[in-house]
Amino acid sequence: MKIISRLIAAILFILFFFFALKNTQEITLHFFLGYERTDPLVLVLLVCFVGGAILGVLAMTPVVFRHRREASRHKKAVSTLQKEREAQQLAQIQPPQPDSIVPVPPQHLI
């Protein structure tokens, strides 16, 4: 599986590399207030892709933290239920203790 994923990564790298070589023409971006910037097309595409990926990660951050918080709450609940179940099983295994036995302190035994 590791070989297949590395092979796919190498193929994608080669495809993107040749895509970059084919798109080296200069483009001009026109911003507000007459500001212009001239860059290679592949660089502009790369910046837009990276910016979109960063915005996507930032948009998912609250959802990820909410799911982590819920998962930890569920783990605590499961742990509590398992402890209760173990206590019930232990109570079923042990014979019942009589209520009338009062422990004698060790100093009275002398």
KOLGU-634502 format. One record per residue (C-alpha): x, z, y; residue number from 1. Coordinates in pm, whole numbers. Layout:
<node c1="X" c3="Z" c2="Y" i="NUM"/>
...
This chain:
<node c1="0" c3="0" c2="0" i="1"/>
<node c1="288" c3="80" c2="233" i="2"/>
<node c1="438" c3="-264" c2="172" i="3"/>
<node c1="108" c3="-437" c2="249" i="4"/>
<node c1="59" c3="-247" c2="575" i="5"/>
<node c1="416" c3="-325" c2="684" i="6"/>
<node c1="368" c3="-689" c2="594" i="7"/>
<node c1="49" c3="-706" c2="801" i="8"/>
<node c1="224" c3="-531" c2="1091" i="9"/>
<node c1="512" c3="-780" c2="1076" i="10"/>
<node c1="272" c3="-1076" c2="1071" i="11"/>
<node c1="79" c3="-938" c2="1369" i="12"/>
<node c1="403" c3="-877" c2="1559" i="13"/>
<node c1="515" c3="-1237" c2="1496" i="14"/>
<node c1="175" c3="-1373" c2="1605" i="15"/>
<node c1="173" c3="-1169" c2="1925" i="16"/>
<node c1="537" c3="-1262" c2="1996" i="17"/>
<node c1="461" c3="-1634" c2="1972" i="18"/>
<node c1="145" c3="-1580" c2="2178" i="19"/>
<node c1="363" c3="-1423" c2="2448" i="20"/>
<node c1="607" c3="-1714" c2="2433" i="21"/>
<node c1="323" c3="-1965" c2="2477" i="22"/>
<node c1="173" c3="-1781" c2="2779" i="23"/>
<node c1="466" c3="-1743" c2="3015" i="24"/>
<node c1="309" c3="-1931" c2="3308" i="25"/>
<node c1="276" c3="-1739" c2="3631" i="26"/>
<node c1="-64" c3="-1628" c2="3758" i="27"/>
<node c1="-155" c3="-1483" c2="4093" i="28"/>
<node c1="-385" c3="-1182" c2="4116" i="29"/>
<node c1="-566" c3="-1148" c2="4449" i="30"/>
<node c1="-645" c3="-791" c2="4548" i="31"/>
<node c1="-829" c3="-651" c2="4847" i="32"/>
<node c1="-690" c3="-668" c2="5202" i="33"/>
<node c1="-497" c3="-988" c2="5131" i="34"/>
<node c1="-260" c3="-830" c2="4877" i="35"/>
<node c1="-141" c3="-1075" c2="4608" i="36"/>
<node c1="75" c3="-1026" c2="4303" i="37"/>
<node c1="230" c3="-1297" c2="4086" i="38"/>
<node c1="316" c3="-1208" c2="3725" i="39"/>
<node c1="337" c3="-1380" c2="3386" i="40"/>
<node c1="1" c3="-1415" c2="3213" i="41"/>
<node c1="113" c3="-1227" c2="2902" i="42"/>
<node c1="222" c3="-929" c2="3113" i="43"/>
<node c1="-117" c3="-914" c2="3284" i="44"/>
<node c1="-293" c3="-931" c2="2947" i="45"/>
<node c1="-70" c3="-654" c2="2808" i="46"/>
<node c1="-138" c3="-427" c2="3107" i="47"/>
<node c1="-512" c3="-485" c2="3076" i="48"/>
<node c1="-504" c3="-412" c2="2703" i="49"/>
<node c1="-302" c3="-91" c2="2744" i="50"/>
<node c1="-522" c3="23" c2="3034" i="51"/>
<node c1="-836" c3="-35" c2="2826" i="52"/>
<node c1="-689" c3="155" c2="2532" i="53"/>
<node c1="-599" c3="450" c2="2754" i="54"/>
<node c1="-947" c3="456" c2="2909" i="55"/>
<node c1="-1101" c3="442" c2="2560" i="56"/>
<node c1="-895" c3="739" c2="2442" i="57"/>
<node c1="-984" c3="937" c2="2755" i="58"/>
<node c1="-1352" c3="858" c2="2706" i="59"/>
<node c1="-1342" c3="987" c2="2346" i="60"/>
<node c1="-1157" c3="1311" c2="2426" i="61"/>
<node c1="-1467" c3="1528" c2="2492" i="62"/>
<node c1="-1633" c3="1405" c2="2172" i="63"/>
<node c1="-1321" c3="1483" c2="1966" i="64"/>
<node c1="-1294" c3="1834" c2="2108" i="65"/>
<node c1="-1666" c3="1897" c2="2044" i="66"/>
<node c1="-1628" c3="1787" c2="1681" i="67"/>
<node c1="-1322" c3="2008" c2="1635" i="68"/>
<node c1="-1508" c3="2306" c2="1777" i="69"/>
<node c1="-1803" c3="2243" c2="1544" i="70"/>
<node c1="-1571" c3="2200" c2="1246" i="71"/>
<node c1="-1400" c3="2534" c2="1312" i="72"/>
<node c1="-1739" c3="2703" c2="1350" i="73"/>
<node c1="-1851" c3="2555" c2="1017" i="74"/>
<node c1="-1527" c3="2665" c2="848" i="75"/>
<node c1="-1588" c3="3022" c2="968" i="76"/>
<node c1="-1945" c3="3011" c2="839" i="77"/>
<node c1="-1832" c3="2882" c2="500" i="78"/>
<node c1="-1564" c3="3150" c2="481" i="79"/>
<node c1="-1820" c3="3421" c2="559" i="80"/>
<node c1="-2059" c3="3287" c2="295" i="81"/>
<node c1="-1781" c3="3272" c2="35" i="82"/>
<node c1="-1685" c3="3634" c2="108" i="83"/>
<node c1="-2049" c3="3742" c2="71" i="84"/>
<node c1="-2078" c3="3551" c2="-256" i="85"/>
<node c1="-1761" c3="3711" c2="-392" i="86"/>
<node c1="-1892" c3="4055" c2="-293" i="87"/>
<node c1="-2221" c3="3985" c2="-473" i="88"/>
<node c1="-2039" c3="3868" c2="-786" i="89"/>
<node c1="-1816" c3="4176" c2="-778" i="90"/>
<node c1="-2123" c3="4400" c2="-743" i="91"/>
<node c1="-2285" c3="4233" c2="-1043" i="92"/>
<node c1="-1974" c3="4278" c2="-1259" i="93"/>
<node c1="-1920" c3="4649" c2="-1182" i="94"/>
<node c1="-2148" c3="4901" c2="-1352" i="95"/>
<node c1="-2369" c3="5102" c2="-1120" i="96"/>
<node c1="-2217" c3="5427" c2="-993" i="97"/>
<node c1="-2421" c3="5749" c2="-1016" i="98"/>
<node c1="-2527" c3="5896" c2="-683" i="99"/>
<node c1="-2484" c3="6265" c2="-782" i="100"/>
<node c1="-2107" c3="6271" c2="-825" i="101"/>
<node c1="-1935" c3="6435" c2="-533" i="102"/>
<node c1="-1559" c3="6393" c2="-517" i="103"/>
<node c1="-1366" c3="6720" c2="-530" i="104"/>
<node c1="-1082" c3="6754" c2="-283" i="105"/>
<node c1="-741" c3="6793" c2="-456" i="106"/>
<node c1="-668" c3="7138" c2="-299" i="107"/>
<node c1="-959" c3="7302" c2="-487" i="108"/>
<node c1="-820" c3="7202" c2="-824" i="109"/>
<node c1="-535" c3="7455" c2="-815" i="110"/>
